[in-house]
């Protein structure tokens, strides 16, 4: 994904698939920061400018107040 601050759906799924108990502190901190940056970018980006993948990812992760993915 080329949008500044946005994390790809693949990265989100990959990160979520590995339990925190198996991650180093650096991995956990990186995931936390990436998640916060992605959430902020999601809120800042207008819904009509998002790709379908971004809309689905935002709806699944709860990063967007507007859950309209259609």
PDB file of N, CA, C and O in Angstrom:
ATOM      1  N   UNK A   1       0.846  -1.167   0.000  1.00  0.00           N
ATOM      2  CA  UNK A   1       0.000   0.000   0.000  1.00  0.00           C
ATOM      3  C   UNK A   1       0.895   1.235   0.000  1.00  0.00           C
ATOM      4  O   UNK A   1       1.867   1.294   0.753  1.00  0.00           O
ATOM      5  N   UNK A   2       0.587   2.190  -0.811  1.00  0.00           N
ATOM      6  CA  UNK A   2       1.453   3.346  -0.965  1.00  0.00           C
ATOM      7  C   UNK A   2       1.036   4.531  -0.095  1.00  0.00           C
ATOM      8  O   UNK A   2       1.725   5.551  -0.090  1.00  0.00           O
ATOM      9  N   UNK A   3      -0.047   4.427   0.625  1.00  0.00           N
ATOM     10  CA  UNK A   3      -0.509   5.541   1.444  1.00  0.00           C
ATOM     11  C   UNK A   3       0.366   5.705   2.674  1.00  0.00           C
ATOM     12  O   UNK A   3       0.612   4.752   3.412  1.00  0.00           O
ATOM     13  N   UNK A   4       0.830   6.927   2.882  1.00  0.00           N
ATOM     14  CA  UNK A   4       1.707   7.226   4.010  1.00  0.00           C
ATOM     15  C   UNK A   4       0.977   6.927   5.321  1.00  0.00           C
ATOM     16  O   UNK A   4      -0.156   7.360   5.532  1.00  0.00           O
ATOM     17  N   UNK A   5       1.644   6.184   6.184  1.00  0.00           N
ATOM     18  CA  UNK A   5       1.076   5.882   7.488  1.00  0.00           C
ATOM     19  C   UNK A   5       0.147   4.689   7.536  1.00  0.00           C
ATOM     20  O   UNK A   5      -0.246   4.254   8.618  1.00  0.00           O
ATOM     21  N   UNK A   6      -0.212   4.151   6.374  1.00  0.00           N
ATOM     22  CA  UNK A   6      -1.134   3.019   6.350  1.00  0.00           C
ATOM     23  C   UNK A   6      -0.368   1.704   6.355  1.00  0.00           C
ATOM     24  O   UNK A   6       0.640   1.554   5.665  1.00  0.00           O
ATOM     25  N   UNK A   7      -0.852   0.773   7.129  1.00  0.00           N
ATOM     26  CA  UNK A   7      -0.269  -0.562   7.208  1.00  0.00           C
ATOM     27  C   UNK A   7      -1.082  -1.483   6.305  1.00  0.00           C
ATOM     28  O   UNK A   7      -2.312  -1.425   6.309  1.00  0.00           O
ATOM     29  N   UNK A   8      -0.414  -2.321   5.540  1.00  0.00           N
ATOM     30  CA  UNK A   8      -1.138  -3.202   4.617  1.00  0.00           C
ATOM     31  C   UNK A   8      -1.952  -4.236   5.402  1.00  0.00           C
ATOM     32  O   UNK A   8      -1.622  -4.580   6.537  1.00  0.00           O
ATOM     33  N   UNK A   9      -3.004  -4.711   4.780  1.00  0.00           N
ATOM     34  CA  UNK A   9      -3.842  -5.730   5.403  1.00  0.00           C
ATOM     35  C   UNK A   9      -3.027  -6.988   5.674  1.00  0.00           C
ATOM     36  O   UNK A   9      -3.228  -7.649   6.692  1.00  0.00           O
ATOM     37  N   UNK A  10      -2.113  -7.321   4.776  1.00  0.00           N
ATOM     38  CA  UNK A  10      -1.243  -8.484   4.961  1.00  0.00           C
ATOM     39  C   UNK A  10      -0.392  -8.325   6.219  1.00  0.00           C
ATOM     40  O   UNK A  10      -0.252  -9.268   6.998  1.00  0.00           O
ATOM     41  N   UNK A  11       0.180  -7.129   6.420  1.00  0.00           N
ATOM     42  CA  UNK A  11       0.992  -6.881   7.615  1.00  0.00           C
ATOM     43  C   UNK A  11       0.155  -6.976   8.880  1.00  0.00           C
ATOM     44  O   UNK A  11       0.616  -7.502   9.893  1.00  0.00           O
ATOM     45  N   UNK A  12      -1.081  -6.468   8.828  1.00  0.00           N
ATOM     46  CA  UNK A  12      -1.968  -6.537   9.997  1.00  0.00           C
ATOM     47  C   UNK A  12      -2.269  -7.985  10.372  1.00  0.00           C
ATOM     48  O   UNK A  12      -2.216  -8.368  11.541  1.00  0.00           O
ATOM     49  N   UNK A  13      -2.587  -8.779   9.348  1.00  0.00           N
ATOM     50  CA  UNK A  13      -2.929 -10.187   9.590  1.00  0.00           C
ATOM     51  C   UNK A  13      -1.710 -10.957  10.100  1.00  0.00           C
ATOM     52  O   UNK A  13      -1.814 -11.750  11.035  1.00  0.00           O
ATOM     53  N   UNK A  14      -0.564 -10.717   9.482  1.00  0.00           N
ATOM     54  CA  UNK A  14       0.662 -11.394   9.898  1.00  0.00           C
ATOM     55  C   UNK A  14       1.004 -11.071  11.344  1.00  0.00           C
ATOM     56  O   UNK A  14       1.369 -11.957  12.116  1.00  0.00           O
ATOM     57  N   UNK A  15       0.885  -9.809  11.705  1.00  0.00           N
ATOM     58  CA  UNK A  15       1.183  -9.381  13.073  1.00  0.00           C
ATOM     59  C   UNK A  15       0.193  -9.986  14.075  1.00  0.00           C
ATOM     60  O   UNK A  15       0.575 -10.411  15.166  1.00  0.00           O
ATOM     61  N   UNK A  16      -1.075 -10.016  13.686  1.00  0.00           N
ATOM     62  CA  UNK A  16      -2.102 -10.547  14.589  1.00  0.00           C
ATOM     63  C   UNK A  16      -1.998 -12.063  14.749  1.00  0.00           C
ATOM     64  O   UNK A  16      -2.413 -12.611  15.770  1.00  0.00           O
ATOM     65  N   UNK A  17      -1.445 -12.738  13.742  1.00  0.00           N
ATOM     66  CA  UNK A  17      -1.363 -14.199  13.783  1.00  0.00           C
ATOM     67  C   UNK A  17      -0.336 -14.704  14.792  1.00  0.00           C
ATOM     68  O   UNK A  17      -0.457 -15.820  15.297  1.00  0.00           O
ATOM     69  N   UNK A  18       0.663 -13.893  15.083  1.00  0.00           N
ATOM     70  CA  UNK A  18       1.703 -14.309  16.028  1.00  0.00           C
ATOM     71  C   UNK A  18       1.353 -13.777  17.423  1.00  0.00           C
ATOM     72  O   UNK A  18       1.225 -12.566  17.602  1.00  0.00           O
ATOM     73  N   UNK A  19       1.199 -14.655  18.399  1.00  0.00           N
ATOM     74  CA  UNK A  19       0.836 -14.211  19.751  1.00  0.00           C
ATOM     75  C   UNK A  19       1.913 -13.302  20.353  1.00  0.00           C
ATOM     76  O   UNK A  19       3.103 -13.477  20.090  1.00  0.00           O
ATOM     77  N   UNK A  20       1.486 -12.345  21.151  1.00  0.00           N
ATOM     78  CA  UNK A  20       2.434 -11.435  21.809  1.00  0.00           C
ATOM     79  C   UNK A  20       3.452 -12.193  22.655  1.00  0.00           C
ATOM     80  O   UNK A  20       4.593 -11.754  22.800  1.00  0.00           O
ATOM     81  N   UNK A  21       3.040 -13.330  23.212  1.00  0.00           N
ATOM     82  CA  UNK A  21       3.955 -14.110  24.053  1.00  0.00           C
ATOM     83  C   UNK A  21       5.147 -14.652  23.267  1.00  0.00           C
ATOM     84  O   UNK A  21       6.172 -15.001  23.853  1.00  0.00           O
ATOM     85  N   UNK A  22       5.016 -14.721  21.941  1.00  0.00           N
ATOM     86  CA  UNK A  22       6.104 -15.202  21.088  1.00  0.00           C
ATOM     87  C   UNK A  22       6.884 -14.062  20.432  1.00  0.00           C
ATOM     88  O   UNK A  22       7.830 -14.309  19.684  1.00  0.00           O
ATOM     89  N   UNK A  23       6.495 -12.827  20.706  1.00  0.00           N
ATOM     90  CA  UNK A  23       7.163 -11.664  20.117  1.00  0.00           C
ATOM     91  C   UNK A  23       8.148 -11.066  21.107  1.00  0.00           C
ATOM     92  O   UNK A  23       7.957 -11.127  22.322  1.00  0.00           O
ATOM     93  N   UNK A  24       9.204 -10.487  20.556  1.00  0.00           N
ATOM     94  CA  UNK A  24      10.141  -9.758  21.408  1.00  0.00           C
ATOM     95  C   UNK A  24       9.505  -8.427  21.802  1.00  0.00           C
ATOM     96  O   UNK A  24       8.484  -8.026  21.244  1.00  0.00           O
ATOM     97  N   UNK A  25      10.113  -7.757  22.759  1.00  0.00           N
ATOM     98  CA  UNK A  25       9.600  -6.446  23.166  1.00  0.00           C
ATOM     99  C   UNK A  25       9.671  -5.454  22.008  1.00  0.00           C
ATOM    100  O   UNK A  25       8.804  -4.593  21.860  1.00  0.00           O
ATOM    101  N   UNK A  26      10.712  -5.587  21.190  1.00  0.00           N
ATOM    102  CA  UNK A  26      10.860  -4.698  20.030  1.00  0.00           C
ATOM    103  C   UNK A  26       9.722  -4.945  19.035  1.00  0.00           C
ATOM    104  O   UNK A  26       9.152  -3.992  18.503  1.00  0.00           O
ATOM    105  N   UNK A  27       9.383  -6.220  18.776  1.00  0.00           N
ATOM    106  CA  UNK A  27       8.276  -6.538  17.866  1.00  0.00           C
ATOM    107  C   UNK A  27       6.947  -6.004  18.410  1.00  0.00           C
ATOM    108  O   UNK A  27       6.134  -5.463  17.661  1.00  0.00           O
ATOM    109  N   UNK A  28       6.738  -6.161  19.719  1.00  0.00           N
ATOM    110  CA  UNK A  28       5.503  -5.672  20.322  1.00  0.00           C
ATOM    111  C   UNK A  28       5.408  -4.153  20.226  1.00  0.00           C
ATOM    112  O   UNK A  28       4.347  -3.608  19.921  1.00  0.00           O
ATOM    113  N   UNK A  29       6.518  -3.477  20.486  1.00  0.00           N
ATOM    114  CA  UNK A  29       6.539  -2.014  20.407  1.00  0.00           C
ATOM    115  C   UNK A  29       6.319  -1.546  18.972  1.00  0.00           C
ATOM    116  O   UNK A  29       5.598  -0.578  18.733  1.00  0.00           O
ATOM    117  N   UNK A  30       6.941  -2.233  18.023  1.00  0.00           N
ATOM    118  CA  UNK A  30       6.773  -1.887  16.611  1.00  0.00           C
ATOM    119  C   UNK A  30       5.322  -2.066  16.182  1.00  0.00           C
ATOM    120  O   UNK A  30       4.766  -1.204  15.501  1.00  0.00           O
ATOM    121  N   UNK A  31       4.707  -3.174  16.574  1.00  0.00           N
ATOM    122  CA  UNK A  31       3.300  -3.415  16.248  1.00  0.00           C
ATOM    123  C   UNK A  31       2.409  -2.330  16.850  1.00  0.00           C
ATOM    124  O   UNK A  31       1.475  -1.856  16.204  1.00  0.00           O
ATOM    125  N   UNK A  32       2.702  -1.947  18.080  1.00  0.00           N
ATOM    126  CA  UNK A  32       1.907  -0.917  18.758  1.00  0.00           C
ATOM    127  C   UNK A  32       1.993   0.412  18.010  1.00  0.00           C
ATOM    128  O   UNK A  32       0.973   1.049  17.748  1.00  0.00           O
ATOM    129  N   UNK A  33       3.203   0.820  17.673  1.00  0.00           N
ATOM    130  CA  UNK A  33       3.400   2.101  16.978  1.00  0.00           C
ATOM    131  C   UNK A  33       2.764   2.062  15.592  1.00  0.00           C
ATOM    132  O   UNK A  33       2.080   3.005  15.195  1.00  0.00           O
ATOM    133  N   UNK A  34       2.986   0.973  14.854  1.00  0.00           N
ATOM    134  CA  UNK A  34       2.388   0.849  13.522  1.00  0.00           C
ATOM    135  C   UNK A  34       0.858   0.898  13.601  1.00  0.00           C
ATOM    136  O   UNK A  34       0.201   1.519  12.765  1.00  0.00           O
ATOM    137  N   UNK A  35       0.312   0.240  14.604  1.00  0.00           N
ATOM    138  CA  UNK A  35      -1.140   0.237  14.777  1.00  0.00           C
ATOM    139  C   UNK A  35      -1.691   1.621  15.059  1.00  0.00           C
ATOM    140  O   UNK A  35      -2.719   2.010  14.505  1.00  0.00           O
ATOM    141  N   UNK A  36      -1.011   2.363  15.916  1.00  0.00           N
ATOM    142  CA  UNK A  36      -1.457   3.724  16.241  1.00  0.00           C
ATOM    143  C   UNK A  36      -1.349   4.648  15.030  1.00  0.00           C
ATOM    144  O   UNK A  36      -2.245   5.453  14.775  1.00  0.00           O
ATOM    145  N   UNK A  37      -0.241   4.529  14.280  1.00  0.00           N
ATOM    146  CA  UNK A  37      -0.073   5.351  13.079  1.00  0.00           C
ATOM    147  C   UNK A  37      -1.128   5.010  12.032  1.00  0.00           C
ATOM    148  O   UNK A  37      -1.674   5.902  11.384  1.00  0.00           O
ATOM    149  N   UNK A  38      -1.414   3.717  11.866  1.00  0.00           N
ATOM    150  CA  UNK A  38      -2.420   3.300  10.899  1.00  0.00           C
ATOM    151  C   UNK A  38      -3.805   3.790  11.305  1.00  0.00           C
ATOM    152  O   UNK A  38      -4.586   4.228  10.460  1.00  0.00           O
ATOM    153  N   UNK A  39      -4.105   3.718  12.591  1.00  0.00           N
ATOM    154  CA  UNK A  39      -5.407   4.186  13.066  1.00  0.00           C
ATOM    155  C   UNK A  39      -5.565   5.690  12.831  1.00  0.00           C
ATOM    156  O   UNK A  39      -6.628   6.149  12.414  1.00  0.00           O
ATOM    157  N   UNK A  40      -4.515   6.445  13.098  1.00  0.00           N
ATOM    158  CA  UNK A  40      -4.566   7.893  12.875  1.00  0.00           C
ATOM    159  C   UNK A  40      -4.722   8.206  11.391  1.00  0.00           C
ATOM    160  O   UNK A  40      -5.498   9.087  11.021  1.00  0.00           O
ATOM    161  N   UNK A  41      -3.990   7.490  10.543  1.00  0.00           N
ATOM    162  CA  UNK A  41      -4.090   7.712   9.100  1.00  0.00           C
ATOM    163  C   UNK A  41      -5.466   7.316   8.583  1.00  0.00           C
ATOM    164  O   UNK A  41      -5.991   7.946   7.665  1.00  0.00           O
ATOM    165  N   UNK A  42      -6.047   6.282   9.165  1.00  0.00           N
ATOM    166  CA  UNK A  42      -7.374   5.829   8.765  1.00  0.00           C
ATOM    167  C   UNK A  42      -8.429   6.893   9.037  1.00  0.00           C
ATOM    168  O   UNK A  42      -9.297   7.154   8.204  1.00  0.00           O
ATOM    169  N   UNK A  43      -8.343   7.492  10.199  1.00  0.00           N
ATOM    170  CA  UNK A  43      -9.312   8.529  10.570  1.00  0.00           C
ATOM    171  C   UNK A  43      -9.130   9.771   9.700  1.00  0.00           C
ATOM    172  O   UNK A  43     -10.105  10.432   9.345  1.00  0.00           O
ATOM    173  N   UNK A  44      -7.877  10.088   9.358  1.00  0.00           N
ATOM    174  CA  UNK A  44      -7.587  11.291   8.579  1.00  0.00           C
ATOM    175  C   UNK A  44      -7.956  11.146   7.105  1.00  0.00           C
ATOM    176  O   UNK A  44      -8.237  12.140   6.434  1.00  0.00           O
ATOM    177  N   UNK A  45      -7.956   9.918   6.601  1.00  0.00           N
ATOM    178  CA  UNK A  45      -8.228   9.702   5.180  1.00  0.00           C
ATOM    179  C   UNK A  45      -9.730   9.609   4.942  1.00  0.00           C
ATOM    180  O   UNK A  45     -10.403   8.794   5.573  1.00  0.00           O
ATOM    181  N   UNK A  46     -10.266  10.430   4.040  1.00  0.00           N
ATOM    182  CA  UNK A  46     -11.710  10.365   3.744  1.00  0.00           C
ATOM    183  C   UNK A  46     -12.111   8.990   3.216  1.00  0.00           C
ATOM    184  O   UNK A  46     -11.368   8.367   2.457  1.00  0.00           O
ATOM    185  N   UNK A  47     -13.262   8.534   3.613  1.00  0.00           N
ATOM    186  CA  UNK A  47     -13.757   7.208   3.234  1.00  0.00           C
ATOM    187  C   UNK A  47     -13.791   7.031   1.716  1.00  0.00           C
ATOM    188  O   UNK A  47     -13.457   5.958   1.214  1.00  0.00           O
ATOM    189  N   UNK A  48     -14.185   8.057   0.990  1.00  0.00           N
ATOM    190  CA  UNK A  48     -14.308   7.933  -0.464  1.00  0.00           C
ATOM    191  C   UNK A  48     -12.952   7.828  -1.180  1.00  0.00           C
ATOM    192  O   UNK A  48     -12.909   7.486  -2.362  1.00  0.00           O
ATOM    193  N   UNK A  49     -11.865   8.114  -0.491  1.00  0.00           N
ATOM    194  CA  UNK A  49     -10.532   7.999  -1.078  1.00  0.00           C
ATOM    195  C   UNK A  49      -9.854   6.664  -0.754  1.00  0.00           C
ATOM    196  O   UNK A  49      -8.748   6.400  -1.225  1.00  0.00           O
ATOM    197  N   UNK A  50     -10.504   5.836   0.038  1.00  0.00           N
ATOM    198  CA  UNK A  50      -9.912   4.564   0.436  1.00  0.00           C
ATOM    199  C   UNK A  50     -10.195   3.481  -0.596  1.00  0.00           C
ATOM    200  O   UNK A  50     -11.233   3.475  -1.258  1.00  0.00           O
ATOM    201  N   UNK A  51      -9.238   2.566  -0.710  1.00  0.00           N
ATOM    202  CA  UNK A  51      -9.459   1.399  -1.560  1.00  0.00           C
ATOM    203  C   UNK A  51     -10.387   0.438  -0.823  1.00  0.00           C
ATOM    204  O   UNK A  51     -10.607   0.568   0.382  1.00  0.00           O
ATOM    205  N   UNK A  52     -10.921  -0.517  -1.559  1.00  0.00           N
ATOM    206  CA  UNK A  52     -11.791  -1.519  -0.937  1.00  0.00           C
ATOM    207  C   UNK A  52     -11.036  -2.285   0.144  1.00  0.00           C
ATOM    208  O   UNK A  52     -11.589  -2.576   1.205  1.00  0.00           O
ATOM    209  N   UNK A  53      -9.782  -2.608  -0.123  1.00  0.00           N
ATOM    210  CA  UNK A  53      -8.967  -3.335   0.861  1.00  0.00           C
ATOM    211  C   UNK A  53      -8.806  -2.515   2.136  1.00  0.00           C
ATOM    212  O   UNK A  53      -8.890  -3.064   3.235  1.00  0.00           O
ATOM    213  N   UNK A  54      -8.579  -1.216   2.008  1.00  0.00           N
ATOM    214  CA  UNK A  54      -8.443  -0.362   3.186  1.00  0.00           C
ATOM    215  C   UNK A  54      -9.752  -0.318   3.976  1.00  0.00           C
ATOM    216  O   UNK A  54      -9.746  -0.386   5.205  1.00  0.00           O
ATOM    217  N   UNK A  55     -10.866  -0.204   3.266  1.00  0.00           N
ATOM    218  CA  UNK A  55     -12.168  -0.162   3.939  1.00  0.00           C
ATOM    219  C   UNK A  55     -12.434  -1.447   4.716  1.00  0.00           C
ATOM    220  O   UNK A  55     -12.904  -1.415   5.853  1.00  0.00           O
ATOM    221  N   UNK A  56     -12.126  -2.577   4.084  1.00  0.00           N
ATOM    222  CA  UNK A  56     -12.330  -3.871   4.752  1.00  0.00           C
ATOM    223  C   UNK A  56     -11.408  -3.982   5.964  1.00  0.00           C
ATOM    224  O   UNK A  56     -11.844  -4.365   7.049  1.00  0.00           O
ATOM    225  N   UNK A  57     -10.139  -3.648   5.775  1.00  0.00           N
ATOM    226  CA  UNK A  57      -9.190  -3.711   6.885  1.00  0.00           C
ATOM    227  C   UNK A  57      -9.581  -2.806   8.036  1.00  0.00           C
ATOM    228  O   UNK A  57      -9.486  -3.201   9.199  1.00  0.00           O
ATOM    229  N   UNK A  58     -10.021  -1.593   7.722  1.00  0.00           N
ATOM    230  CA  UNK A  58     -10.448  -0.660   8.769  1.00  0.00           C
ATOM    231  C   UNK A  58     -11.677  -1.176   9.509  1.00  0.00           C
ATOM    232  O   UNK A  58     -11.772  -1.062  10.731  1.00  0.00           O
ATOM    233  N   UNK A  59     -12.614  -1.745   8.757  1.00  0.00           N
ATOM    234  CA  UNK A  59     -13.819  -2.277   9.384  1.00  0.00           C
ATOM    235  C   UNK A  59     -13.496  -3.460  10.301  1.00  0.00           C
ATOM    236  O   UNK A  59     -14.058  -3.578  11.390  1.00  0.00           O
ATOM    237  N   UNK A  60     -12.597  -4.326   9.860  1.00  0.00           N
ATOM    238  CA  UNK A  60     -12.243  -5.506  10.651  1.00  0.00           C
ATOM    239  C   UNK A  60     -11.441  -5.155  11.905  1.00  0.00           C
ATOM    240  O   UNK A  60     -11.606  -5.786  12.949  1.00  0.00           O
ATOM    241  N   UNK A  61     -10.579  -4.153  11.800  1.00  0.00           N
ATOM    242  CA  UNK A  61      -9.743  -3.789  12.943  1.00  0.00           C
ATOM    243  C   UNK A  61     -10.367  -2.726  13.830  1.00  0.00           C
ATOM    244  O   UNK A  61      -9.853  -2.435  14.910  1.00  0.00           O
ATOM    245  N   UNK A  62     -11.465  -2.148  13.383  1.00  0.00           N
ATOM    246  CA  UNK A  62     -12.104  -1.108  14.184  1.00  0.00           C
ATOM    247  C   UNK A  62     -11.366   0.215  14.138  1.00  0.00           C
ATOM    248  O   UNK A  62     -11.558   1.062  15.010  1.00  0.00           O
ATOM    249  N   UNK A  63     -10.518   0.406  13.125  1.00  0.00           N
ATOM    250  CA  UNK A  63      -9.732   1.644  13.018  1.00  0.00           C
ATOM    251  C   UNK A  63     -10.498   2.795  12.398  1.00  0.00           C
ATOM    252  O   UNK A  63      -9.943   3.879  12.220  1.00  0.00           O
ATOM    253  N   UNK A  64     -11.757   2.582  12.065  1.00  0.00           N
ATOM    254  CA  UNK A  64     -12.500   3.615  11.383  1.00  0.00           C
ATOM    255  C   UNK A  64     -13.883   3.768  12.019  1.00  0.00           C
ATOM    256  O   UNK A  64     -14.564   2.779  12.291  1.00  0.00           O
ATOM    257  N   UNK A  65     -14.272   4.972  12.242  1.00  0.00           N
ATOM    258  CA  UNK A  65     -15.592   5.222  12.836  1.00  0.00           C
ATOM    259  C   UNK A  65     -16.695   4.912  11.838  1.00  0.00           C
ATOM    260  O   UNK A  65     -17.803   4.550  12.236  1.00  0.00           O
ATOM    261  N   UNK A  66     -16.412   5.048  10.558  1.00  0.00           N
ATOM    262  CA  UNK A  66     -17.373   4.765   9.500  1.00  0.00           C
ATOM    263  C   UNK A  66     -17.155   3.352   8.988  1.00  0.00           C
ATOM    264  O   UNK A  66     -16.175   3.097   8.288  1.00  0.00           O
ATOM    265  N   UNK A  67     -18.033   2.444   9.316  1.00  0.00           N
ATOM    266  CA  UNK A  67     -17.868   1.035   8.957  1.00  0.00           C
ATOM    267  C   UNK A  67     -18.457   0.682   7.606  1.00  0.00           C
ATOM    268  O   UNK A  67     -18.558  -0.499   7.272  1.00  0.00           O
ATOM    269  N   UNK A  68     -18.848   1.672   6.822  1.00  0.00           N
ATOM    270  CA  UNK A  68     -19.427   1.421   5.500  1.00  0.00           C
ATOM    271  C   UNK A  68     -18.341   0.932   4.562  1.00  0.00           C
ATOM    272  O   UNK A  68     -17.488   1.715   4.145  1.00  0.00           O
ATOM    273  N   UNK A  69     -18.357  -0.361   4.220  1.00  0.00           N
ATOM    274  CA  UNK A  69     -17.317  -0.909   3.357  1.00  0.00           C
ATOM    275  C   UNK A  69     -17.814  -1.097   1.929  1.00  0.00           C
ATOM    276  O   UNK A  69     -17.065  -1.567   1.072  1.00  0.00           O
ATOM    277  N   UNK A  70     -19.032  -0.745   1.670  1.00  0.00           N
ATOM    278  CA  UNK A  70     -19.579  -0.916   0.314  1.00  0.00           C
ATOM    279  C   UNK A  70     -19.101   0.165  -0.611  1.00  0.00           C
ATOM    280  O   UNK A  70     -19.463   0.175  -1.788  1.00  0.00           O
TER     281      UNK A  70
END
